[in-house]
Amino acid sequence: MQTNFRPEQLDDPQVATSEKIIRTCVHCGFCTATCPTYLLLGDELDSPRGRIYLMKEMLEAGGPPSPKTVKHVDRCLSCLSCATTCPSGVDYMHLVDHARAHIEQHHVRPWPERLLRGLLAWLLPNRAAFRLALRAAQVGRPLRGLLPGRLKTMAQMAPARLPPPDPAEKPQVFEAQGPRRMRVAMLAGCAQPVLAPQINAAAIRLLTRLGVEVVVADGSGCCGALPHHMGKTERSHALAAANIAAWTREIEGEGLDAIIVTASGCGTSVKDYGVLFQQSPEWAGKAARVAGLAKDVSEVLEALGPIEAAAPRPLKVAYHSACSLQHGQKIGHVPKTLLQSAGFAVAEPMEAHICCGSAGTYNLLQPELAGRLRERKVGNLEATAPDVIAAGNIGCLTQIAGGARVPVVHTVELLDWASGGPEPAALRRN
């Protein structure tokens, strides 16, 4: 794609990088076949190719973007299915991240929108505040039908039951059972420990059973992905820097073989820390080292070898491959192979490459489109007649559970159960 940036614009490293990405696009249109919003809306401007045109014009012009550009960039899920499909290797992720940061800096949204986005960027990464907000939502649950627009959607998504805090979210060391094979740090996270603390607990039980020492590092927390995808780079960089500092202390202390993430959306972000801080002399080296150690929990479990089932679990599992895992981290077969090796029958639904509509805060900011994608995803998953649905990302689990009639659990919960851990709570309730 031809570009018309001025030489002084290209002195900005971020603009120069985006210009190279844009020029990689050859207008082929393969991306339109796998883009969820184009699939729903049929609008060229709601396809990756169309958005690249809009972002190109916006960045070339500089200054405030047009309302049309903001609307169509906001509708992008950042699912990265287009990046998997693209034969030219267009780095769409970093281009749309730059565009969102530009919009955040140069576009004045209506005050209710600014308030909502600011609230989400502050609230979700803050475990204590998020837990308090969900408890308040539970108290007001009977009145949620009276709330307007997206506030109603947010209230409806609040869980009816909120689990108590799990001790695993506090800084500590979980010793390996038997000879130590690895020493890893685990991202405690932000929303996941509040909504589903059993996920990290299951991962810790399983890993320690396999001879892995697990560290929850003091000072680590939210990965920064949620504010990052809203263009709030200052907030996201601060959260990422806290993690980098915490894990660097562990690396330089007793050492780490890996940094494990159990939420694939967070994993995609942590693996990108090296790019995020590449222009920072203070942080570039540390960030690149941390990014190089980052692994999805399934990658580490694969490296540790087959998981021996303690007892047969004759369940059919519909596996949902989170976009951040299959497109963001390019991890496809590993979780399915692990489930099969643990004795589960695994079914993969039609349209496995299409997003469920969660996409971080997307289901809160674009509830109508997110709802349509959820219906489509749940329909395809339940068409396999499963006993349970499994996925590797908390956003997907929450989104799908809101429409599914069968239990929805994290992959690592099933693997822990198969190898001697407790039955997942969702299965017990069912």
Secondary structure, DSSP 8 states (H G I E B T S, - for coil): ------TTGGGSHHHHHHHHHHHH-----GGGGT-HHHHHH--GGGSHHHHHHHHHHHHHH-SS--HHHHHHHHT-----HHHHH-TT---HHHHHHHHHHHHHHH----HHHHHHHHHHHHHTT-HHHHHHHHHHHHHTGGGGGGS-HHHHHHHHHS-SS-----GGGSSEEE--SSS--EEEEE---SHHHHH-THHHHHHHHHHHHTTEEEEE-TT----SHHHHTTT-HHHHHHHHHHHHHHHHHHHHTT--SEEEESSHHHHHHHTTHHHHTTT-TTTHHHHHHHHHHEEEHHHHHHHH-----SS----EEEE---HIIIIIS---SHHHHHHHHTT-EEE--TTTTS--S-TTTHHHHSHHHHHHHHHHHHHHHHTT--SEEEES-HHHHHHHHTT-SS-EEEHHHHHHHHTT----HHHHH-
